[in-house]
Amino acid sequence: MATVTIKDIAEQLGVSPATVSLALNGRPGVNEETRLAVLNLANRLGYRGTTSKKAAAPQGVINFLIYRKSGSIITSTQFFTRLVVAVEKAARAHHYTLTITYCDGQDQLASCIAEAAAAQSSGIVMLGTEMEHDDLPIVSNAPIPIVVLDNELTASPLDMVSIHNLDGVWQAVHYLHDQGLKDIGYLRSSVPITNFEMRYLGYTYAMNQFHQKLDATKVYELSPSIEAAQQDMNAVLERGCALPEAFIADNDLIALGAMRALQQRGLRIPEDISIIGFDNIPLAEYAQPPLSSIEVPCENLGKSAVETLRWRIRNPKATPRNVATGTELIVRESVPRKTSSETAHE
């Protein structure tokens, strides 16, 4: 079988070899749709990267199982493409080949896991963003080691690598409180997943900690995409619903859609209302105004997932691990930036 090269991938996709190289190495300069297309084709063709006589011996194969239970959260958006790149990079750093499997719905889950085992994969990193408790019996019976990425289900018998969702939203509430904003609402996803539930819990926890009133009339459910969130926010505004001084959203897509609707009604951001998103996707930085957001370090998530899987392979009987990656509030122009002296005199 002939060795697959970067040039082969470039020719099939109609892009330059330089673009393919950037995509495979997780470097900037490639749009997310192209990056995902490169990774998928490289996986299908069996691309193994460049080799030399001094290259380390391959350790085996890790299967990256992308579980799309509802299909409304995991899409080819920037955040999830970054996760794919991060896992691939971490696997390659430990001399593993990464294969990618898309699993659409619970009825396919057992067979997807069985196929990975039959292909003699060393283990599975499962993107479990949309995973729910009723999936646990299927996943926990996997015949090979498995680590769930991007979920923090309670009472799980599995190794889990997740985000500090609660702390991320706590940082956002804390910042807005320090800027003198007390009336803080929340934009929830109309599609519930564990991450969003934990983020809303972080909002309620922080509001109570800072002695702020929780006003249910200023918590709205919006669809988790820019266009649909914009439509849903327009409906909220048409009903004449009361608006807070600031909104925190379950993710950036919801925040960006809401921001468009508010601006169409003549509201200025942040002069009239502030907004903070979650995920810090590249679109956030280029919004008008640039969107403040909770940064999720995808590279750390990918690294932790692969390292946890390697640990599980070596320790098959050990107690399950739960690894949580920290977050950071990235402050941009969608929120005020008062000086410490201004805040002190209020």
Order of alpha helices (4+ residues) and beta strands (2+ residues): alpha-alpha-alpha-beta-alpha-beta-alpha-beta-alpha-beta-beta-alpha-beta-alpha-beta-alpha-beta-alpha-beta-alpha-beta-alpha-beta-beta-alpha
